[in-house]
């Protein structure tokens, strides 16, 4: 039997947890997997005879209709509710620490929405409650690529073909082009989209020149 109290055990768990990195991808996001979080602390929890029990209340749910990036109709279920997590010292079960929490989830099936809500809730509860260091790998500190499975990551520099088209508009500044690319990329445009926009600009410029003749 350990002589440590509940809160001393929690400190021991925090000490072995270390930092995390985004090791899983889904729907265009990179994130810290629940397996990575749990694998770093479960052995220490077992060693210390430490338990973490969740408790949920019946919450709310509604549907959310929207169009995908490809213009298709989609319907998701959104669930939310109150919950709590209780740390229990297995060597002295009267020592307990209960923290109120919440869950939120959105998926195309209500059961999946509820399941993902609990998964995300557990992951981020552990990260936040233990004050685990994440530094440059903070799961909320890096850019994501959007919430569509087909979302594409943009290269840092525009391809030469786009640079050539940009010059046709007499805008030869690479800095100016990169600013334009950054703006369009922020709107989740692909380079194909930007190429079409450039072609349209060139056509409009030529039409304007012809009208002025």
C-alpha positions in Angstrom: 0.0 0.0 0.0 1.4 3.4 -1.0 1.8 6.0 1.7 1.1 8.8 -0.7 -2.2 10.6 -0.6 -4.4 11.3 -3.6 -2.8 14.6 -4.6 0.7 13.4 -4.2 -0.1 10.5 -6.5 -1.5 12.9 -9.1 1.8 14.8 -9.0 3.6 11.5 -9.6 1.4 10.8 -12.7 2.1 14.3 -14.0 5.9 13.7 -13.6 6.0 10.7 -15.9 3.6 12.0 -18.5 6.1 14.2 -20.4 5.1 16.1 -23.6 2.8 15.1 -26.4 3.0 15.4 -30.2 0.2 15.2 -32.8 0.3 11.6 -33.9 -3.1 11.0 -35.4 -5.0 12.5 -38.4 -8.7 12.5 -39.1 -11.0 14.7 -41.2 -8.0 16.9 -42.1 -6.9 17.5 -38.5 -3.8 16.4 -36.8 -4.3 15.8 -33.1 -3.0 14.1 -29.9 -4.5 10.6 -29.8 -6.2 9.3 -26.7 -3.9 6.2 -26.9 -0.8 8.4 -26.6 -2.2 10.2 -23.6 -3.4 7.1 -21.8 -0.3 5.0 -22.6 1.9 7.5 -20.8 0.0 7.6 -17.6 -1.9 4.3 -17.2 1.1 2.3 -16.0 1.8 4.9 -13.4 -1.8 5.0 -12.4 -1.8 1.2 -11.9 1.4 1.3 -9.9 -0.1 4.0 -7.6 -3.5 2.3 -7.4 -5.1 5.4 -8.8 -8.5 5.5 -10.5 -10.2 8.0 -12.8 -14.0 7.5 -13.2 -16.2 9.5 -15.6 -19.8 10.3 -15.0 -22.2 11.8 -17.6 -25.6 13.4 -17.4 -28.3 13.2 -20.2 -27.5 16.2 -22.3 -28.9 17.9 -25.4 -28.7 17.1 -29.1 -29.7 18.7 -32.4 -29.0 18.3 -36.1 -26.9 20.6 -38.2 -27.5 20.7 -41.9 -24.7 22.1 -44.2 -23.0 21.8 -47.5 -19.6 20.1 -47.9 -16.7 21.7 -49.7 -17.9 19.9 -52.8 -21.4 21.4 -52.5 -23.1 18.3 -51.3 -25.9 18.3 -48.7 -24.8 16.9 -45.3 -26.5 16.4 -42.0 -24.6 16.0 -38.7 -25.8 15.3 -35.1 -24.4 17.6 -32.4 -24.5 16.5 -28.8 -23.5 18.3 -25.6 -23.9 17.8 -21.9 -22.5 18.1 -18.5 -20.2 15.5 -17.0 -17.5 15.0 -14.3 -14.3 13.1 -13.6 -13.5 11.7 -10.2 -10.0 10.7 -9.1 -10.0 8.0 -6.5 -7.1 6.8 -4.3 -7.5 3.1 -4.4 -5.5 2.7 -1.2 -7.9 5.0 0.6 -11.1 5.3 -1.4 -12.4 8.1 0.8 -9.8 10.4 -0.8 -11.6 11.6 -3.9 -11.4 14.6 -6.2 -14.3 15.4 -8.5 -14.1 17.9 -11.3 -17.1 19.1 -13.3 -16.5 19.0 -17.1 -18.5 19.0 -20.3 -18.7 17.0 -23.5 -19.4 18.2 -27.1 -19.4 16.1 -30.3 -20.5 16.3 -33.9 -20.7 13.4 -36.3 -23.0 12.0 -39.0 -24.5 9.5 -36.6 -25.7 10.4 -33.1 -23.9 7.4 -31.4 -20.7 8.4 -33.1 -21.1 12.0 -32.0 -21.6 10.9 -28.4 -18.6 8.5 -28.6 -16.3 11.1 -30.1 -17.5 13.7 -27.5 -16.4 11.4 -24.7 -13.1 10.5 -26.3 -12.2 14.2 -26.8 -13.4 15.1 -23.4 -11.2 12.5 -21.7 -8.2 13.5 -23.7 -8.3 17.2 -23.0 -9.4 16.7 -19.4 -6.2 14.7 -18.8 -4.1 17.3 -20.7 -5.5 20.2 -18.8 -6.1 18.7 -15.3 -2.5 17.4 -15.1 -1.0 20.5 -16.5 1.0 18.4 -18.9 3.7 20.2 -20.8 3.2 20.4 -24.5 5.5 23.3 -25.5 5.8 23.6 -29.3 3.7 20.4 -29.7 0.7 22.0 -27.9 -2.3 20.2 -29.6 -4.0 23.6 -30.0 -1.0 25.5 -31.0 -0.5 24.4 -34.6 -2.5 25.2 -37.7 -5.0 22.6 -38.8 -6.0 22.1 -42.4 -9.8 22.4 -42.1 -12.5 19.9 -41.3 -13.0 18.3 -44.6 -11.2 14.9 -45.3 -10.1 16.2 -48.7 -8.6 19.4 -47.4 -5.2 19.9 -49.0 -2.0 21.4 -47.5 -0.6 24.3 -49.4 3.1 24.4 -50.2 5.0 27.3 -48.8 6.1 28.7 -52.2 3.9 29.2 -55.2 4.8 27.1 -58.3 6.6 28.7 -61.2 3.5 28.5 -63.5 1.6 30.7 -61.2 4.5 33.1 -60.9 4.6 33.4 -64.7 0.9 34.2 -64.9 1.3 36.8 -62.2 3.9 38.5 -64.3 1.4 38.8 -67.1 -0.5 41.2 -64.9 2.7 43.3 -64.5 2.8 42.5 -60.8 6.3 41.2 -60.7 6.9 41.5 -57.0 7.3 38.0 -55.5 6.4 39.5 -52.1 3.2 40.8 -53.5 2.5 37.4 -55.1 3.1 35.6 -51.8 0.8 38.0 -50.0 -1.9 37.2 -52.5 -1.2 33.4 -52.2 -1.4 33.7 -48.4 -4.7 35.4 -48.6 -6.2 32.9 -50.9 -4.7 30.0 -49.0 -6.2 31.4 -45.8 -9.6 31.0 -47.6 -8.7 27.4 -48.3 -8.2 27.9 -52.0 -6.2 25.3 -53.8 -3.5 26.3 -56.4 -5.9 25.2 -59.1 -8.4 27.7 -57.7 -5.8 30.4 -57.6 -4.7 29.6 -61.2 -8.3 30.0 -62.4 -8.5 33.3 -60.5 -5.4 34.6 -62.2 -6.6 33.5 -65.6 -9.8 35.5 -64.9 -7.8 38.5 -63.9 -5.7 38.3 -67.0 -8.8 38.0 -69.2 -10.4 41.0 -67.5 -7.3 43.0 -68.0 -7.1 42.2 -71.6 -10.8 43.0 -72.1 -10.3 46.3 -70.4 -7.3 47.2 -72.6 -9.3 46.3 -75.7 -12.2 48.5 -74.7 -9.8 51.4 -74.1 -8.4 51.1 -77.7 
